[in-house]
Amino acid sequence: MNRYPWWKYAIILVALVVGALYTAPNFFGESPAVQVSSAKPTVKVDQALVGRVQEALKSAGVNADFVALEGTSVRARFADTDTQLKARDAIAKALIADPNDAPYIVALNLVSRSPKWMASVNALPMYLGLDLRGGVHFLMQVDMKAALTKRAEALSGDARTLLRDRSIRAAVTRDGNNVDVRVRDRAAADAARNELTDNLPDLAWVESADGDGFRLVGTLKPEAGRRIQDQAVKQNITTLHNRVNELGVAEPVIQQQGIDRVVVQLPGVQDTAKAKDIIGRTATLEMRLVDDSAEAGAAAVGSGPVPFGAERYVERGGAPLILKRQVILTGDNLTDAQAGIDSQNQEPKVDLTVDAKGARIMRDVSRENVGKRMAILLIEKGKGEVITAPVIRSELGARFQISGSMTTQEANDTALLLRAGSLAAPMEIIEERTIGPSLGAENIDKGFKSVTYGFAAIAVFMCAYYLLFGVFSTVALAFNLALLVALLSMLQATLTLPGIAAIALTLGMAIDANVLINERVREELRSGIAPQLAIQTGYERAWGTILDSNITTLIAGLALFAFGSGPVKGFAVVHCLGILTSMFSAVVFSRGLVNLWYGRQKKLKSVSIGQVWKPNATPGTAVTPEA
């Protein structure tokens, strides 16, 4: 009656092992570390850099617990902060010859102390938020005026191209955030107004006399201005995400605050100057033609001056390249870049997609320059480097590809750099804050104590009130806590103080299911049912109530997740996962413990579940089965 089949115990055993394995890394704590990341799009971080870092530490007489390549950065772990600072200086001295043109970012960080064999099976600790781990916090202001000006410049270019394609003679200029169109006669004014109204809906056109001619002034509509500003903030957030993720910062928080502000939080990064360098890595993407003249060739090898209207840059391999100053396209025109394999020759490629304006420009430029090279240039901090410079094989349009002489990894790297794009509008830091690891450790300690004391209080009450069944409930509660932490670790979730509050709340909610079960079993015993049948009936009848109550609570948690942001969303994630694990632990795991203890007793006469008051008992007396 109260016996589980072997496969149910196997599921419980697997859950126990997985819970213990993936919970364990969270108890090892963190050690000071030095993180080495790429500061330029043309500089790669690979296994060879690990050797250089190890050699630098050896030369400086600094011992590291380990040096390893993790993601897109090299991390070296040390025993204490003094060694960490010495190592940072030694690595920076060995890798950075010119601080004004640094190829790498050498920053202080924190890494887990968990054994490497755990990491090999992906048993990693949860990420800790800024309030628990320490790190840097920036509040950045987006220059909305610049975003509107940039859009007005693009619209004036669209108007110029449109009228030229329709053979309408007009002088198009930008006046602030307005587009100014001047024509000579009424027919041209009417034709221009019709075309501009139909094709540029973001502008409201007003006509006026202009001497012998006519003037059309296009002003951004209010709704279009709001949309442009919103898109500028979202594009900046996406660009910042791409840049920070490239540097391997664990779980950065980059989100909009208000209309024109962005919050950037980098947990674990203690060096504010380096953090500024990280978030400042926002680039401008440009496409230019390569100057293939004889003068450019001589300038490339250093035997002549750079021709007028051209500039000297360096390719990813280090070779010099002379590019024309005229910009064909910018990152604003690029909508997507994805790595893939060419179906014809099975070589790695990068597929690019540009907007309608970019497609028109690409068709015109590529048609006139077949057989010539077009360079894709990434400009950061006023310095540009050529990502790639492929040859134009035919006329191009909205979609085209880059292929030839690249590995799969190089294709992925190139696509990532192209997708990173550029900022839609400039940003400046208006607030910065550093939270030290000591404050984070204090928050962790307080949060850990709150969960521990809460668990201890629940355990004492359950064991005193329900006796052995209270012990089963307490063990199930401990299992639930381990399973919840293991799930958060497996999902690599970010734990913050609200998350710890959600864990504490989950403990109280999880034990509620066990209380329902225990009371239901007591009710069956009061009605005179045999103990074995009372256990079975108690669990079966309590299940419906447990399911209903948890579903309603889960709906509330999902609402918090859907409509909340930041700490509220983090609380909701832990809350929802806690509901799921509590249902498993309270119903499946605790039933397994009860079945192991009582299930094989054929002639069970009593159970240890505390006082069971029977209606027909003499007043003032109680029946206490197996007290």
ZIBELLIN-V499783 format. One record per residue. N is the residue number from 1. PHI is phi as a letter, one per 40 degrees, with the letter a starting at -180 (NA if undefined). Layout:
{{N | PHI} {N | PHI}}
This chain:
{{1 | NA} {2 | b} {3 | b} {4 | c} {5 | c} {6 | c} {7 | c} {8 | c} {9 | c} {10 | c} {11 | c} {12 | c} {13 | c} {14 | c} {15 | c} {16 | c} {17 | c} {18 | c} {19 | c} {20 | c} {21 | c} {22 | c} {23 | c} {24 | d} {25 | d} {26 | c} {27 | c} {28 | c} {29 | g} {30 | b} {31 | b} {32 | c} {33 | a} {34 | b} {35 | b} {36 | b} {37 | b} {38 | c} {39 | b} {40 | b} {41 | c} {42 | c} {43 | b} {44 | c} {45 | b} {46 | b} {47 | c} {48 | c} {49 | c} {50 | d} {51 | c} {52 | c} {53 | c} {54 | c} {55 | c} {56 | c} {57 | c} {58 | c} {59 | c} {60 | c} {61 | g} {62 | b} {63 | c} {64 | b} {65 | c} {66 | a} {67 | b} {68 | a} {69 | c} {70 | b} {71 | g} {72 | b} {73 | a} {74 | b} {75 | b} {76 | b} {77 | b} {78 | b} {79 | c} {80 | a} {81 | c} {82 | c} {83 | c} {84 | c} {85 | c} {86 | c} {87 | c} {88 | d} {89 | c} {90 | c} {91 | c} {92 | c} {93 | c} {94 | c} {95 | c} {96 | b} {97 | c} {98 | b} {99 | d} {100 | c} {101 | b} {102 | c} {103 | c} {104 | b} {105 | b} {106 | b} {107 | b} {108 | c} {109 | a} {110 | b} {111 | b} {112 | c} {113 | c} {114 | c} {115 | d} {116 | c} {117 | c} {118 | c} {119 | c} {120 | c} {121 | b} {122 | g} {123 | c} {124 | b} {125 | c} {126 | c} {127 | c} {128 | b} {129 | c} {130 | c} {131 | c} {132 | b} {133 | b} {134 | g} {135 | i} {136 | b} {137 | b} {138 | b} {139 | b} {140 | b} {141 | b} {142 | c} {143 | c} {144 | c} {145 | c} {146 | c} {147 | c} {148 | c} {149 | c} {150 | c} {151 | c} {152 | c} {153 | c} {154 | c} {155 | c} {156 | c} {157 | c} {158 | c} {159 | c} {160 | c} {161 | c} {162 | c} {163 | c} {164 | c} {165 | c} {166 | c} {167 | f} {168 | b} {169 | c} {170 | a} {171 | b} {172 | b} {173 | b} {174 | b} {175 | b} {176 | g} {177 | c} {178 | b} {179 | b} {180 | b} {181 | b} {182 | b} {183 | b} {184 | c} {185 | b} {186 | c} {187 | c} {188 | c} {189 | c} {190 | c} {191 | c} {192 | c} {193 | c} {194 | c} {195 | c} {196 | c} {197 | c} {198 | c} {199 | b} {200 | b} {201 | c} {202 | c} {203 | b} {204 | b} {205 | b} {206 | b} {207 | b} {208 | a} {209 | c} {210 | a} {211 | g} {212 | c} {213 | b} {214 | b} {215 | b} {216 | b} {217 | b} {218 | c} {219 | b} {220 | c} {221 | c} {222 | d} {223 | c} {224 | c} {225 | c} {226 | c} {227 | c} {228 | c} {229 | c} {230 | c} {231 | c} {232 | c} {233 | c} {234 | c} {235 | c} {236 | c} {237 | c} {238 | c} {239 | c} {240 | c} {241 | d} {242 | c} {243 | c} {244 | c} {245 | c} {246 | d} {247 | c} {248 | g} {249 | c} {250 | c} {251 | f} {252 | c} {253 | b} {254 | b} {255 | a} {256 | c} {257 | b} {258 | g} {259 | c} {260 | b} {261 | b} {262 | b} {263 | c} {264 | b} {265 | b} {266 | b} {267 | c} {268 | g} {269 | c} {270 | c} {271 | c} {272 | c} {273 | c} {274 | c} {275 | c} {276 | c} {277 | c} {278 | c} {279 | c} {280 | c} {281 | c} {282 | b} {283 | b} {284 | b} {285 | c} {286 | b} {287 | b} {288 | b} {289 | c} {290 | c} {291 | c} {292 | b} {293 | c} {294 | c} {295 | c} {296 | c} {297 | c} {298 | c} {299 | c} {300 | c} {301 | c} {302 | g} {303 | b} {304 | a} {305 | c} {306 | c} {307 | c} {308 | c} {309 | g} {310 | b} {311 | b} {312 | c} {313 | b} {314 | b} {315 | c} {316 | c} {317 | c} {318 | h} {319 | c} {320 | c} {321 | a} {322 | b} {323 | b} {324 | c} {325 | c} {326 | c} {327 | c} {328 | c} {329 | b} {330 | b} {331 | c} {332 | c} {333 | c} {334 | c} {335 | b} {336 | a} {337 | a} {338 | b} {339 | c} {340 | a} {341 | b} {342 | c} {343 | c} {344 | c} {345 | b} {346 | f} {347 | c} {348 | c} {349 | a} {350 | b} {351 | c} {352 | b} {353 | b} {354 | b} {355 | c} {356 | c} {357 | c} {358 | c} {359 | c} {360 | c} {361 | c} {362 | c} {363 | c} {364 | c} {365 | c} {366 | c} {367 | c} {368 | c} {369 | b} {370 | c} {371 | g} {372 | b} {373 | c} {374 | b} {375 | c} {376 | b} {377 | b} {378 | b} {379 | b} {380 | b} {381 | f} {382 | g} {383 | b} {384 | b} {385 | b} {386 | c} {387 | c} {388 | a} {389 | a} {390 | c} {391 | c} {392 | c} {393 | c} {394 | a} {395 | c} {396 | b} {397 | b} {398 | c} {399 | b} {400 | a} {401 | b} {402 | b} {403 | a} {404 | g} {405 | f} {406 | a} {407 | c} {408 | c} {409 | c} {410 | c} {411 | c} {412 | c} {413 | c} {414 | c} {415 | c} {416 | c} {417 | c} {418 | c} {419 | c} {420 | d} {421 | g} {422 | b} {423 | c} {424 | c} {425 | a} {426 | c} {427 | b} {428 | b} {429 | c} {430 | b} {431 | a} {432 | b} {433 | a} {434 | b} {435 | b} {436 | c} {437 | c} {438 | c} {439 | c} {440 | c} {441 | c} {442 | c} {443 | c} {444 | c} {445 | c} {446 | c} {447 | c} {448 | c} {449 | c} {450 | c} {451 | c} {452 | c} {453 | c} {454 | c} {455 | c} {456 | c} {457 | c} {458 | c} {459 | c} {460 | c} {461 | c} {462 | c} {463 | c} {464 | c} {465 | c} {466 | b} {467 | f} {468 | c} {469 | c} {470 | c} {471 | c} {472 | d} {473 | c} {474 | c} {475 | c} {476 | c} {477 | c} {478 | c} {479 | c} {480 | c} {481 | c} {482 | c} {483 | c} {484 | c} {485 | c} {486 | c} {487 | c} {488 | c} {489 | c} {490 | c} {491 | c} {492 | f} {493 | c} {494 | c} {495 | c} {496 | b} {497 | d} {498 | c} {499 | c} {500 | c} {501 | c} {502 | c} {503 | c} {504 | c} {505 | c} {506 | c} {507 | d} {508 | c} {509 | c} {510 | c} {511 | c} {512 | c} {513 | c} {514 | c} {515 | c} {516 | d} {517 | c} {518 | c} {519 | c} {520 | c} {521 | c} {522 | d} {523 | c} {524 | c} {525 | c} {526 | c} {527 | c} {528 | g} {529 | c} {530 | c} {531 | d} {532 | c} {533 | c} {534 | c} {535 | c} {536 | c} {537 | c} {538 | c} {539 | c} {540 | c} {541 | c} {542 | c} {543 | c} {544 | c} {545 | c} {546 | c} {547 | c} {548 | c} {549 | c} {550 | c} {551 | c} {552 | c} {553 | c} {554 | c} {555 | c} {556 | c} {557 | c} {558 | c} {559 | c} {560 | c} {561 | c} {562 | c} {563 | b} {564 | c} {565 | a} {566 | g} {567 | d} {568 | c} {569 | c} {570 | c} {571 | c} {572 | c} {573 | c} {574 | c} {575 | c} {576 | c} {577 | c} {578 | c} {579 | c} {580 | c} {581 | c} {582 | c} {583 | c} {584 | c} {585 | c} {586 | c} {587 | c} {588 | c} {589 | c} {590 | c} {591 | c} {592 | c} {593 | c} {594 | c} {595 | c} {596 | c} {597 | c} {598 | b} {599 | c} {600 | c} {601 | c} {602 | c} {603 | b} {604 | c} {605 | b} {606 | a} {607 | b} {608 | c} {609 | b} {610 | g} {611 | c} {612 | b} {613 | c} {614 | b} {615 | d} {616 | c} {617 | c} {618 | c} {619 | d} {620 | g} {621 | b} {622 | a} {623 | b} {624 | b} {625 | c} {626 | f} {627 | c}}
